[in-house]
Amino acid sequence: MKRVLRNPGNLLVVLGCAAATIAYVLDAQARSRSIENLAFIVPLAVAVLALCLLVLFTQQEPAENAKTKGAEKPQGGAANAALPYYCFGAFVAYVLSIPHLGFDVANMIFVALFVWLQSRRQPLRALLFGLVFGLGAAWVFQTILPYRLPMTLL
C-alpha cells in the first residue's frame, strides 16, 4: 500500500534535524575521540534520530485517504498560532525551575506539559508520558554524565 506524508513540509524539517544531528556528531568525533566527550553526544544523537524516524512514520497515511482529505479545511485559529509561544514559555520555566525542583521533577513536569499542549489536551497520556520519559531521561543523564545533577526523586 502506498503511503504519503500528511504535510510534506514535515519531511523537510525532519530531514534538516537529522542532517544537523549527523553533522554535529561527525564534527564532535573529528575534534575529540575522548569517551568523556562523546558519552553525552552519541546517545543524544541516537535519540534525536530515533525521534526523526518516529515523526516520519507517524506522519504518514494511506494515499487514498490523502486524496479524500484534500477537500477538508484544516483546523487552525488563534490557539494553534500561539502554541509555539506557549511551548517556548514552558521551556523557559523548565530551565529556570531545575535548580529549585531538581532535574527529574522539572523534566517530568515539562514533558507532561509539552505533551498535553501537543496532544489535544489528553491529560492521562500527558501524565503517563511525562512520568515515564521524564524519569527515564533524568536517569539516563545521571548515569552518563560524570557529575551529579540536582535531583529530587532519583
Summary of the structure (lengths in Angstrom):
residues: 154
radius of gyration: 18.6
end to end distance: 46.0
largest distance: 55.0
contacts: 379
relative contact order: 0.10
helix: 77%
strand: 4%
